[in-house]
Amino acid sequence: MEVCITVTFGICFGRFQEDEVSLIVQLLTSHPPPSPAGVRFVSIGLCMLIACPSLIGQQEHEKRSIEWVQWLVKEEAYFER
């Protein structure tokens, strides 16, 4: 988890263009398969959304991120493997 947070903070100190933000949010809020790689992907996505408030600066990005977190809560058992 430390590596994820370190990498995430390093990424978030930069400035993203709006088209980059849209693509990053779209990627981070995808629904990966229930596999070890999917669990790691979800963990990194959650870290990035927490560490980079600029990713949810627009209402549509915030809405998509909230829906994704709600999906994570609903699918908790899905990722407990």
C-alpha positions as CSV (number, residue, x, y, z in Angstrom):
1,M,0.0,0.0,0.0
2,E,2.9,2.4,0.7
3,V,4.1,2.0,-2.9
4,C,0.7,2.8,-4.2
5,I,0.4,5.9,-2.1
6,T,3.9,7.1,-3.0
7,V,3.3,6.6,-6.7
8,T,-0.1,8.2,-6.5
9,F,1.1,11.3,-4.7
10,G,3.9,11.6,-7.2
11,I,1.4,11.5,-10.1
12,C,-1.0,13.9,-8.5
13,F,1.5,16.7,-8.0
14,G,1.3,17.2,-11.7
15,R,-1.4,19.1,-13.6
16,F,-3.7,17.1,-15.9
17,Q,-5.4,18.6,-19.0
18,E,-9.2,18.3,-19.0
19,D,-9.2,15.5,-21.7
20,E,-6.6,13.6,-19.6
21,V,-8.8,14.0,-16.4
22,S,-11.8,12.6,-18.3
23,L,-9.9,9.6,-19.5
24,I,-8.2,8.9,-16.2
25,V,-11.6,9.0,-14.4
26,Q,-13.1,6.7,-17.0
27,L,-10.2,4.3,-16.5
28,L,-10.1,4.4,-12.7
29,T,-13.9,3.9,-12.4
30,S,-14.0,0.9,-14.6
31,H,-15.2,-2.5,-13.2
32,P,-12.3,-4.9,-13.4
33,P,-12.7,-8.7,-13.1
34,P,-12.5,-10.3,-9.6
35,S,-8.8,-11.3,-9.9
36,P,-5.7,-10.4,-8.0
37,A,-4.9,-7.9,-10.8
38,G,-8.4,-6.5,-10.6
39,V,-8.1,-6.0,-6.8
40,R,-4.8,-4.2,-7.2
41,F,-6.3,-2.0,-10.0
42,V,-9.3,-1.1,-7.7
43,S,-6.8,-0.3,-4.9
44,I,-4.8,2.0,-7.1
45,G,-7.9,3.7,-8.4
46,L,-9.2,4.3,-4.9
47,C,-5.9,5.8,-3.9
48,M,-5.8,8.1,-6.9
49,L,-9.3,9.4,-6.3
50,I,-8.5,10.1,-2.7
51,A,-5.1,11.6,-3.4
52,C,-6.0,13.7,-6.4
53,P,-9.0,15.9,-5.7
54,S,-8.6,17.5,-9.1
55,L,-9.9,14.2,-10.7
56,I,-13.3,14.9,-9.2
57,G,-13.4,18.6,-9.7
58,Q,-16.2,18.5,-12.2
59,Q,-19.7,17.4,-11.3
60,E,-19.8,14.6,-13.9
61,H,-16.5,13.1,-12.6
62,E,-17.6,13.3,-9.0
63,K,-20.9,11.6,-9.9
64,R,-19.1,8.8,-11.8
65,S,-16.6,8.4,-8.9
66,I,-19.4,8.2,-6.3
67,E,-21.3,5.6,-8.3
68,W,-18.0,3.6,-8.6
69,V,-17.4,3.7,-4.8
70,Q,-21.1,2.6,-4.3
71,W,-20.4,-0.3,-6.7
72,L,-17.3,-1.2,-4.6
73,V,-19.3,-1.2,-1.4
74,K,-22.0,-3.4,-3.0
75,E,-19.5,-5.8,-4.5
76,E,-17.3,-6.0,-1.4
77,A,-17.4,-9.8,-1.3
78,Y,-16.5,-9.9,-5.0
79,F,-13.1,-8.5,-4.1
80,E,-12.4,-10.2,-0.8
81,R,-10.6,-13.2,-2.5
